[in-house]
Amino acid sequence: MNELMSHTADMGQAEMFSKAWYNEYFRRAAESPTHSRFCEAVYGINLCQHGMMDTDEMDFLASLLKPGEKVLEIGCSNGHITEYLHEKSGCNILGLDYADAAIAQAQERTRDKAAALNFQSVDLIHDELPGCDYDVILAIDSIYFMGDYNRTLAKLNARLRPGGRMIIAAFQAKEEHDSDTILLAGHTRVDQALQTLSYRYVQHDFTPNIRNHWIKNYEFSRKLQSDFAAEGNAFLCEARMAENGWFKDHAERGTLVRFLYVIEDNANIGLC
Ligand SMILES: C[S@@+](CC[C@H](N)C(=O)[O-])C[C@H]1O[C@@H](n2cnc3c(N)ncnc32)[C@H](O)[C@@H]1O
């Protein structure tokens, strides 16, 4: 279990980050005006986010995607980010998530874009990944939930076409037992996995963005707490507060970094 999951494991609610929990989260978030205001204030745009990617990072990511590319996105939630990336880049995306309530929202909303946008409910740990020959496999703040990084990256890599690439957005925090170098480019846990696998990659630093993100996340969850409660959505606010104190402390101590890893040209021979 990584640091994101372990520090929130005991919040007195049913299994935070479980499928049922995420279904509850996205059922409420999709209908909540206060959640929209929260996302607008914290991320710079309301895409019903539950990750850490702001608009600067998302627009940079969109610039890496090309028209007509076949993209697989893992952990797409209710697909607003997926749709945004498609609109910006013209790529075709299959989005996967185990929160079937969120997937149903995405399918319903994008019904008339099915030539380019599709969504499927898949458990990334227990189910087979659908399809192969992807130009790009994308994971925005979802790799944490898939278990061992080496195994996950190898599993995803096998679904790329030869010459395809993976794009992984992930944070790294330094906790007491970690070495001093864990926060440096080339030394995070994702770096270590990529190096073990001998994958070639570049990484782009979004550390100032993520530190800013968590300070705003903390601030706006408190500013909007009574509005969330007035809508009957205290759950959404509590969900944010359960993690933003821990992250804000790391942001303020300078023990939190974020990178967008672009992994390419790694001699994948493809599955099909
Ligand atoms: C932190 S959220 C990030 C969502 C979105 N990418 C974003 O940046 O806002 C993680 C997402 O991964 C999904 N997820 C977690 N574990 C999963 C699993 N085992 N299989 C499929 N999806 C999973 C959750 O349902 C959730 O939508």
The ligand as an ORCA input file, in Angstrom:
! r2SCAN-3c Opt
* xyz 0 1
  C      -7.434      9.982     -7.779
  S      -8.715      9.527     -8.899
  C      -8.142     10.308    -10.389
  C      -9.263     10.507    -11.350
  C      -8.898     11.341    -12.580
  N      -7.870     10.691    -13.365
  C      -8.447     12.717    -12.157
  O      -7.254     13.044    -12.320
  O      -9.296     13.473    -11.670
  C      -8.366      7.806     -9.211
  C      -9.333      7.114    -10.151
  O      -8.889      5.756    -10.295
  C     -10.000      4.891    -10.209
  N      -9.541      3.584     -9.685
  C      -8.966      3.324     -8.492
  N      -8.688      2.017     -8.367
  C      -9.100      1.422     -9.509
  C      -9.088      0.078     -9.996
  N      -8.623     -0.940     -9.252
  N      -9.584     -0.155    -11.229
  C     -10.078      0.862    -11.978
  N     -10.121      2.148    -11.587
  C      -9.637      2.427    -10.360
  C     -10.983      5.585     -9.285
  O     -12.307      5.127     -9.457
  C     -10.773      7.056     -9.660
  O     -11.648      7.454    -10.681
*
